[in-house]
Amino acid sequence: MTKLFSLTASAMVLRATALSAVMLTGCSTLDLKPQKTVVAADVPAAPISQTGALQWSEAAPEDLPRTDWIAGFNDNQLTALVDQALSQNTDIRVSEARYRAALARLGITQADLLPSVTAGGGVGRTESGNDLIGGSSSISARVDASWEYDLWGRIRDGVDAAELDVAASDADYAGARLAIAARVTQTWFDLIEARLLTELSEREVETQERALRLTTRRFEGGVTGSSDVRLARSSLANAQALQSSRRQRLSALSRSLEVLLREYPDESLTAAADLPPLPLLSGAGTPAFVLRHRPDLLAAERRMRAAGLNVDVARKALLPSLTLSGNITDNASALNNIFDIDSLVASLTAGLTAPIFQGGRIKANIEQQDQILRQQLEGYTGAVLTAYLEVENALDAEDRLEEREVALRTSLEEAVEAERRLELRYTEGLASILQLLDSQSRRLSAESQLISARKERLSNRVRLHVALGGGDITNNGNLSPQLAENEVNFASLQP
C-alpha cells in the first residue's frame, strides 16, 4: 500500500516553538521592563524527496484519519466492550479525578486576583474584686480586607499557567481514554487469537491420536517397529502440552480483559469465533494533524508553555508588589450598640514592598523554574519524535505484515496438501513416520503463524490509530467536550 502521511515543515516549526518567561538581570540591577526570551524545541524536520514531494506519502483524501476506528472493525461485541471500559475503567476514572483536581487548583489560583476579606468578633467580661466597683462587658467586631494589585502581571501569569495545566490534564484524560480503548481492542484480538490457537491445538491432538492409532495397528500387524509407535506417542504428548499452554493463555487473557472492564476476573468472557476482517485504510492524515490531535503531544506542549509562565512568575518576584489593605473595627459595651456609626473605626493603607535580601531564595527559584522549562522543552521534542516514529513504524508494518500474511497462506496451502499426501503414502507403507510427523508439524506451524499474522495486522492497525491521535470514540469520533473547547482556544496560544 502507499504510505499516506505528509508534512509541511512550517507547521512543525510553528508547533515546536514556545515562548519562555520574562528575563530579569537580578536583584542588584532591577529591570522594570524585562525582555522576553524565545526558547524553541529543536525537532528534526521530515525528509523531502528530490521532486519536492513529501517523502513520507501523498496526502490522504481528508486531512485527518478516521476517528471512529473502533466501528471500522465491524465488531459489535468489541464496540460494546470499549464503551463499557470507557465508563468503568479505573485508569480513566483516575485521570478524570486528576482533571477535576486541576480545575480546583485553577480556582485556587484565580482567587488571588480578588480581594481577601475576613471578619471576626469577640465578647469580653471584666469583674473587679472590689464589691464597690461593678463589672463591665465589651463586644468587638472587626472586618479586614486586603488586595494585591497585579502591577506586573505576576498573578495573571500564574492563572494562565494554571489554565494551561487544566488543558494539559484534559489532554491526559483524553489520552487515557484512547489508551484504554486501544488496550481493550488489542486484548480482544489477543483473546480471539488465543481461542483460534486453542481450537487448532485441539484439532492437532485429535490428528496425533489418529496417527498413533494408525501406527499402533501397523506395529501390531508387523509392518513397522516399536520406534514408530514411540515417536507417535511423543508427538501426541507434545500436542497435548501445547494445548494446555494455549488454554492457560486463553484464560489469562479473558481475565485481563475483565479487569479492564472493571469486572471480577472469573474467566466468564468468551471470545468471538473469528478475527474481524481488516478495515481498508483510506488515509492517514498529516503530521500537522498528529501535532494538533495527539493527546500526549497536546499535554506536553501545554505543560511546556505553563513552565515558561512559571519562570515568568518566579522572575517577577524580584519586582515590587503593591498591596491595599483596610479594616473596620467597632467596640461597644452592649450588643445593641455594636453597629453604632459613632463607634466605628476604619482605616485604609497602601503598601509597596520589594525583596532586598532573602539569601538567594528568589534566584534559586528562578533557576529551578528555568530548568523545569528546559525539561519540558526536551520532553516535548522527544514526544514529537516518538510520535513520528510510531506512525512510521505502523505504516511500514502495514506493508510488511500484508506480505507476511500472503506468504503464510501459500505456506499453509502447500503444507496441508503435503500432509494429506504423506498420510496416504504412510498408510500404504511408502513413507516413514518421521516424514508424516514432519509434515504435520509444518502444517501446524504454518496455520498457527497465519492466525497470529492476521491478529498482528489488526493490532498494528490499532497502533496506527493510536499513533495518529485516534480521537475520542464516545463522542462521534470527536475529542472530549473539554478538550474540544480547549482546541478552539488553542490558536491564541501560538507564538
C-alpha positions as CSV (number, residue, x, y, z in Angstrom):
1,M,0.0,0.0,0.0
2,T,1.1,3.6,-0.4
3,K,2.1,5.5,2.8
4,L,-0.4,8.3,3.5
5,F,1.4,10.6,5.9
6,S,2.5,14.1,4.8
7,L,4.2,17.0,6.4
8,T,4.8,20.7,6.0
9,A,8.0,21.9,7.7
10,S,6.4,25.2,8.6
11,A,3.6,23.6,10.5
12,M,6.1,21.6,12.5
13,V,8.3,24.6,13.4
14,L,5.2,26.6,14.3
15,R,4.1,23.9,16.8
16,A,7.6,23.3,18.2
17,T,8.2,26.9,19.2
18,A,7.4,28.0,22.8
19,L,7.7,31.4,24.5
20,S,9.6,31.4,27.8
21,A,9.2,33.7,30.8
22,V,10.3,37.3,31.3
23,M,14.0,37.7,31.9
24,L,15.4,39.9,34.7
25,T,19.1,40.6,35.4
26,G,18.8,40.2,39.2
27,C,18.1,42.0,42.4
28,S,21.1,44.3,42.2
29,T,20.3,45.6,38.7
30,L,16.5,45.5,38.7
31,D,15.0,46.0,35.3
32,L,11.4,47.1,35.4
33,K,10.9,46.4,31.7
34,P,12.4,42.9,31.3
35,Q,12.8,41.4,27.8
36,K,11.2,38.1,26.8
37,T,13.4,35.2,25.7
38,V,12.3,32.8,23.0
39,V,13.2,29.1,23.6
40,A,12.5,26.7,20.7
41,A,12.2,23.0,20.8
42,D,14.7,21.5,18.2
43,V,12.6,19.0,16.4
44,P,14.2,17.4,13.2
45,A,12.2,18.1,10.0
46,A,10.8,15.2,7.9
47,P,12.6,14.4,4.7
48,I,11.5,15.7,1.3
49,S,12.2,13.9,-2.0
50,Q,14.2,15.4,-4.9
51,T,11.0,16.2,-6.8
52,G,9.8,18.4,-3.9
53,A,7.1,15.9,-2.9
54,L,7.0,14.9,0.8
55,Q,8.8,11.6,1.1
56,W,6.5,10.1,3.7
57,S,3.5,9.9,1.5
58,E,0.9,11.6,-0.6
59,A,-1.9,13.4,1.1
60,A,-4.9,11.5,2.4
61,P,-8.4,12.1,0.9
62,E,-9.1,14.1,4.0
63,D,-6.7,15.9,6.3
64,L,-7.3,13.5,9.1
65,P,-7.8,9.8,9.6
66,R,-11.0,8.0,10.5
67,T,-11.7,8.7,14.2
68,D,-14.5,6.2,14.5
69,W,-11.9,3.5,14.1
70,I,-13.4,1.1,16.6
71,A,-16.6,0.9,14.5
72,G,-14.4,0.3,11.5
73,F,-13.6,-3.2,12.7
74,N,-17.4,-4.0,12.3
75,D,-17.5,-5.9,15.6
76,N,-20.5,-5.1,17.7
77,Q,-19.2,-7.0,20.7
78,L,-15.9,-5.1,20.6
79,T,-17.8,-1.8,20.4
80,A,-19.8,-2.7,23.5
81,L,-16.7,-3.8,25.4
82,V,-14.9,-0.5,24.6
83,D,-18.0,1.5,25.7
84,Q,-18.1,-0.3,29.0
85,A,-14.4,0.2,29.6
86,L,-14.6,3.9,28.9
87,S,-17.3,4.3,31.5
88,Q,-16.0,1.8,34.1
89,N,-12.2,1.5,33.8
90,T,-10.3,2.6,36.9
91,D,-7.4,4.3,35.0
92,I,-9.9,6.5,33.2
93,R,-11.6,7.4,36.4
94,V,-8.2,8.3,38.0
95,S,-7.4,10.5,35.0
96,E,-10.8,12.2,35.3
97,A,-10.2,12.9,39.0
98,R,-6.8,14.4,38.2
99,Y,-8.5,16.7,35.6
100,R,-11.0,17.8,38.2
101,A,-8.3,18.4,40.7
102,A,-6.5,20.6,38.2
103,L,-9.8,22.6,37.8
104,A,-9.9,23.1,41.5
105,R,-6.2,24.3,41.6
106,L,-7.2,26.8,38.9
107,G,-9.9,28.1,41.1
108,I,-7.4,28.5,43.9
109,T,-5.1,30.4,41.7
110,Q,-7.8,32.7,40.3
111,A,-8.8,33.6,43.9
112,D,-5.5,35.6,44.1
113,L,-6.9,38.1,41.6
114,L,-9.7,39.0,44.0
115,P,-9.7,40.8,47.4
116,S,-9.4,38.8,50.6
117,V,-12.0,39.7,53.3
118,T,-12.1,38.3,56.8
119,A,-14.3,39.1,59.7
120,G,-14.0,38.4,63.4
121,G,-15.5,39.4,66.7
122,G,-15.3,38.8,70.4
123,V,-17.1,39.2,73.7
124,G,-15.3,40.1,77.0
125,R,-16.4,40.4,80.6
126,T,-14.3,42.1,83.3
127,E,-15.1,41.6,87.0
128,S,-13.4,43.5,89.9
129,G,-12.6,42.0,93.3
130,N,-14.0,45.2,95.0
131,D,-17.7,45.0,95.5
132,L,-18.0,48.7,95.1
133,I,-16.7,48.5,91.5
134,G,-19.1,46.8,89.2
135,G,-18.0,44.6,86.3
136,S,-18.1,45.6,82.6
137,S,-18.8,43.9,79.3
138,S,-17.3,44.6,75.9
139,I,-18.2,43.5,72.4
140,S,-15.9,43.9,69.4
141,A,-16.3,43.3,65.7
142,R,-13.7,43.6,63.0
143,V,-13.6,43.3,59.2
144,D,-10.3,43.2,57.4
145,A,-9.7,43.3,53.6
146,S,-6.6,43.2,51.5
147,W,-5.9,43.1,47.8
148,E,-2.7,42.9,45.9
149,Y,-2.8,44.9,42.7
150,D,-1.3,42.9,39.9
151,L,1.2,45.6,39.0
152,W,3.5,43.5,36.7
153,G,1.1,40.7,35.7
154,R,2.6,38.1,38.0
155,I,-0.7,36.9,39.4
156,R,-2.2,36.7,35.9
157,D,0.8,34.7,34.7
158,G,0.1,32.2,37.5
159,V,-3.6,32.0,36.5
160,D,-2.6,31.5,32.8
161,A,-0.2,28.7,33.8
162,A,-2.9,27.0,35.9
163,E,-5.3,27.2,32.9
164,L,-2.6,25.5,30.8
165,D,-2.2,22.8,33.4
166,V,-6.0,22.2,33.2
167,A,-5.7,21.9,29.5
168,A,-2.9,19.5,29.8
169,S,-4.8,17.4,32.3
170,D,-7.8,17.4,29.9
171,A,-5.4,16.1,27.2
172,D,-4.2,13.5,29.6
173,Y,-7.8,12.5,30.2
174,A,-8.4,12.1,26.5
175,G,-5.2,10.2,26.2
176,A,-6.2,7.8,29.0
177,R,-9.5,7.1,27.2
178,L,-7.6,6.5,23.9
179,A,-5.1,4.2,25.6
180,I,-7.8,2.1,27.3
181,A,-9.8,1.8,24.1
182,A,-6.7,0.5,22.4
183,R,-5.9,-1.9,25.3
184,V,-9.4,-3.3,25.2
185,T,-9.2,-3.7,21.4
186,Q,-5.8,-5.3,21.5
187,T,-6.7,-7.7,24.3
188,W,-9.9,-8.6,22.5
189,F,-8.0,-9.5,19.4
190,D,-5.4,-11.4,21.5
191,L,-8.3,-13.3,23.1
192,I,-9.7,-14.3,19.7
193,E,-6.3,-15.4,18.6
194,A,-5.9,-17.5,21.7
195,R,-9.2,-19.1,21.1
196,L,-8.3,-19.9,17.5
197,L,-4.9,-21.3,18.5
198,T,-6.6,-23.4,21.3
199,E,-9.0,-24.8,18.8
200,L,-6.2,-25.6,16.5
201,S,-4.4,-27.4,19.3
202,E,-7.5,-29.4,20.0
203,R,-7.7,-30.5,16.3
204,E,-3.9,-31.3,16.4
205,V,-4.4,-33.5,19.4
206,E,-7.1,-35.4,17.5
207,T,-4.8,-35.7,14.5
208,Q,-2.0,-37.1,16.6
209,E,-4.3,-39.5,18.3
210,R,-5.4,-40.7,14.9
211,A,-1.8,-41.0,13.8
212,L,-1.0,-43.0,17.0
213,R,-3.9,-45.4,16.3
214,L,-2.7,-45.9,12.7
215,T,0.9,-46.5,13.8
216,T,-0.2,-48.9,16.5
217,R,-2.2,-51.0,14.0
218,R,0.8,-51.1,11.7
219,F,3.0,-52.2,14.6
220,E,0.6,-54.9,15.6
221,G,0.5,-56.1,12.0
222,G,4.3,-56.3,11.9
223,V,4.6,-53.6,9.3
224,T,6.6,-51.2,11.4
225,G,8.7,-51.2,14.5
226,S,8.1,-50.0,18.1
227,S,10.1,-46.9,17.5
228,D,7.4,-45.5,15.2
229,V,4.9,-46.0,18.0
230,R,7.1,-44.2,20.5
231,L,7.5,-41.3,18.0
232,A,3.8,-41.1,17.6
233,R,3.2,-41.1,21.3
234,S,5.9,-38.4,21.7
235,S,4.2,-36.2,19.1
236,L,0.8,-36.7,20.8
237,A,2.3,-35.6,24.2
238,N,3.8,-32.5,22.6
239,A,0.5,-31.6,21.1
240,Q,-1.2,-32.1,24.5
241,A,1.4,-29.9,26.2
242,L,0.9,-27.1,23.7
243,Q,-2.8,-27.4,24.1
244,S,-2.5,-26.9,27.9
245,S,-0.3,-23.9,27.4
246,R,-2.7,-22.3,24.9
247,R,-5.7,-22.9,27.2
248,Q,-3.8,-21.2,30.0
249,R,-3.2,-18.2,27.9
250,L,-6.8,-18.1,26.8
251,S,-7.9,-18.0,30.4
252,A,-5.4,-15.3,31.4
253,L,-6.4,-13.0,28.5
254,S,-10.1,-13.4,29.4
255,R,-9.4,-12.4,33.0
256,S,-7.2,-9.5,31.9
257,L,-9.9,-8.1,29.7
258,E,-12.5,-8.4,32.5
259,V,-10.2,-6.3,34.8
260,L,-10.1,-3.6,32.1
261,L,-13.9,-3.7,32.2
262,R,-13.9,-3.3,36.0
263,E,-15.3,-6.8,36.4
264,Y,-14.2,-9.7,38.6
265,P,-11.7,-11.8,36.7
266,D,-13.6,-15.1,36.7
267,E,-12.9,-16.0,33.0
268,S,-16.6,-15.6,32.1
269,L,-15.9,-13.6,28.9
270,T,-16.0,-15.6,25.7
271,A,-14.1,-14.6,22.6
272,A,-15.7,-14.3,19.2
273,A,-15.4,-17.2,16.8
274,D,-13.0,-15.5,14.4
275,L,-11.0,-12.4,13.9
276,P,-12.8,-9.5,12.1
277,P,-11.6,-8.5,8.6
278,L,-9.0,-5.8,8.4
279,P,-10.7,-2.4,7.6
280,L,-9.5,-0.6,4.4
281,L,-7.0,2.2,5.2
282,S,-8.1,5.1,3.0
283,G,-5.8,7.7,4.5
284,A,-3.5,8.5,7.4
285,G,-3.6,12.3,7.6
286,T,-0.6,14.5,8.1
287,P,1.9,15.2,10.8
288,A,0.2,18.5,11.4
289,F,-2.9,16.6,12.4
290,V,-0.8,14.5,14.8
291,L,0.6,17.6,16.4
292,R,-2.8,19.1,16.8
293,H,-4.7,16.0,18.0
294,R,-2.4,13.5,19.8
295,P,-3.3,13.9,23.4
296,D,0.2,13.3,24.7
297,L,1.7,16.0,22.5
298,L,-1.1,18.5,23.4
299,A,-0.4,17.8,27.1
300,A,3.4,18.1,26.7
301,E,3.1,21.4,24.8
302,R,0.7,22.9,27.3
303,R,2.9,21.9,30.2
304,M,5.9,23.4,28.3
305,R,4.1,26.7,28.0
306,A,2.9,26.6,31.6
307,A,6.5,26.1,32.6
308,G,7.5,29.2,30.7
309,L,4.9,31.2,32.6
310,N,6.1,29.8,35.9
311,V,9.6,31.2,35.0
312,D,7.9,34.5,34.4
313,V,6.2,34.3,37.8
314,A,9.5,33.5,39.5
315,R,11.3,36.3,37.9
316,K,8.6,38.9,38.7
317,A,9.0,38.0,42.4
318,L,12.1,40.3,42.2
319,L,9.8,43.3,41.4
320,P,8.0,45.4,44.0
321,S,4.4,44.5,44.9
322,L,1.6,46.9,45.7
323,T,-0.9,45.8,48.4
324,L,-4.0,47.7,49.5
325,S,-5.5,46.8,52.9
326,G,-8.1,48.2,55.2
327,N,-10.2,47.3,58.2
328,I,-13.2,48.4,60.1
329,T,-13.4,47.9,63.9
330,D,-16.2,48.5,66.4
331,N,-16.2,48.2,70.2
332,A,-19.3,48.6,72.3
333,S,-20.5,47.7,75.8
334,A,-23.8,46.3,74.6
335,L,-25.0,44.3,71.6
336,N,-27.5,47.0,70.6
337,N,-24.6,49.5,70.2
338,I,-22.3,47.3,68.1
339,F,-23.4,48.9,64.9
340,D,-23.5,52.5,66.2
341,I,-21.9,54.7,63.5
342,D,-20.1,56.8,66.1
343,S,-18.2,53.7,67.4
344,L,-16.9,52.6,64.1
345,V,-13.2,53.0,63.3
346,A,-12.0,52.5,59.7
347,S,-8.5,52.5,58.2
348,L,-7.1,52.1,54.7
349,T,-3.4,51.7,53.9
350,A,-1.4,51.0,50.8
351,G,2.0,49.2,51.0
352,L,4.8,48.9,48.4
353,T,7.2,46.1,49.2
354,A,10.3,44.8,47.4
355,P,12.7,42.0,48.3
356,I,16.2,43.1,49.3
357,F,17.9,40.1,50.7
358,Q,16.5,36.5,51.0
359,G,19.7,34.5,50.9
360,G,19.4,33.8,47.2
361,R,16.0,32.1,47.5
362,I,14.4,34.0,44.6
363,K,17.3,33.5,42.3
364,A,17.4,29.8,43.1
365,N,13.7,29.5,42.4
366,I,14.2,31.3,39.1
367,E,16.9,28.8,38.2
368,Q,14.7,25.9,39.3
369,Q,11.8,27.0,37.1
370,D,14.1,27.7,34.2
371,Q,15.5,24.2,34.3
372,I,11.9,22.8,34.6
373,L,11.1,24.7,31.4
374,R,14.1,23.1,29.7
375,Q,13.0,19.7,30.8
376,Q,9.6,20.3,29.3
377,L,11.2,21.5,26.0
378,E,13.3,18.4,25.7
379,G,10.4,16.3,26.8
380,Y,8.2,17.8,24.1
381,T,10.9,17.2,21.4
382,G,11.2,13.6,22.5
383,A,7.4,13.2,22.4
384,V,7.2,14.5,18.9
385,L,9.9,12.3,17.7
386,T,8.3,9.3,19.4
387,A,5.0,10.1,17.7
388,Y,6.6,10.3,14.3
389,L,8.5,7.0,15.0
390,E,5.3,5.2,16.0
391,V,3.5,6.4,12.8
392,E,6.4,5.5,10.6
393,N,6.7,2.0,12.1
394,A,3.0,1.4,11.9
395,L,2.7,2.5,8.3
396,D,5.8,0.4,7.3
397,A,4.3,-2.6,9.1
398,E,1.1,-2.3,7.1
399,D,3.0,-3.4,4.0
400,R,5.3,-5.9,5.7
401,L,2.6,-7.7,7.6
402,E,0.4,-7.9,4.5
403,E,3.4,-9.6,2.6
404,R,3.8,-11.9,5.6
405,E,0.2,-13.0,5.6
406,V,0.2,-13.7,1.9
407,A,3.3,-15.8,2.2
408,L,1.9,-17.8,5.2
409,R,-1.3,-18.5,3.3
410,T,0.7,-20.0,0.5
411,S,2.8,-21.9,3.1
412,L,-0.3,-23.3,4.7
413,E,-1.9,-24.4,1.5
414,E,1.3,-26.4,0.5
415,A,1.7,-27.8,4.0
416,V,-1.9,-29.1,4.1
417,E,-1.5,-30.8,0.7
418,A,1.9,-32.3,1.6
419,E,0.4,-33.7,4.9
420,R,-2.6,-35.2,3.0
421,R,-0.3,-37.0,0.5
422,L,2.2,-38.2,3.1
423,E,-0.6,-39.6,5.4
424,L,-1.9,-41.5,2.4
425,R,1.6,-42.8,1.5
426,Y,2.2,-43.7,5.1
427,T,-0.9,-45.9,5.2
428,E,0.4,-47.5,2.0
429,G,3.8,-48.1,3.6
430,L,5.5,-45.8,1.2
431,A,6.5,-43.1,3.7
432,S,8.1,-43.2,7.2
433,I,6.6,-41.9,10.4
434,L,9.2,-39.2,10.6
435,Q,8.1,-37.8,7.2
436,L,4.5,-37.8,8.4
437,L,5.2,-36.2,11.7
438,D,7.4,-33.6,10.0
439,S,4.6,-32.7,7.5
440,Q,2.1,-32.4,10.4
441,S,4.5,-30.1,12.3
442,R,4.9,-27.9,9.3
443,R,1.2,-27.6,8.7
444,L,0.6,-26.8,12.4
445,S,3.3,-24.2,12.4
446,A,2.0,-22.5,9.2
447,E,-1.6,-22.4,10.4
448,S,-0.5,-21.1,13.8
449,Q,1.6,-18.4,12.2
450,L,-1.2,-17.4,9.8
451,I,-3.6,-16.9,12.7
452,S,-1.0,-14.8,14.5
453,A,-0.3,-12.8,11.4
454,R,-3.9,-11.9,10.9
455,K,-4.1,-10.8,14.5
456,E,-0.9,-8.8,14.2
457,R,-2.3,-6.9,11.2
458,L,-5.3,-5.9,13.3
459,S,-3.1,-5.0,16.3
460,N,-0.9,-2.9,14.0
461,R,-3.9,-1.0,12.7
462,V,-4.8,-0.2,16.3
463,R,-1.3,1.0,16.9
464,L,-1.6,3.2,13.9
465,H,-4.8,4.8,15.1
466,V,-3.3,5.5,18.5
467,A,-0.1,6.9,16.9
468,L,-2.2,9.3,14.8
469,G,-4.1,10.5,17.9
470,G,-7.1,8.2,17.5
471,G,-9.9,10.5,18.7
472,D,-12.5,10.1,21.4
473,I,-14.7,7.4,20.1
474,T,-17.6,8.1,22.6
475,N,-18.4,11.5,21.1
476,N,-18.9,10.6,17.4
477,G,-15.2,10.5,16.8
478,N,-14.5,13.9,18.3
479,L,-12.3,14.8,21.2
480,S,-13.8,15.2,24.7
481,P,-16.0,18.3,25.2
482,Q,-13.3,19.9,27.4
483,L,-10.5,19.1,25.0
484,A,-12.6,20.3,22.1
485,E,-13.2,23.6,23.8
486,N,-9.5,23.9,24.5
487,E,-8.8,23.3,20.8
488,V,-10.9,26.3,19.9
489,N,-8.8,28.5,22.2
490,F,-5.5,26.9,21.2
491,A,-4.8,29.3,18.3
492,S,-4.4,32.1,20.9
493,L,-1.6,30.2,22.5
494,Q,0.5,30.0,19.4
495,P,3.7,32.1,19.3
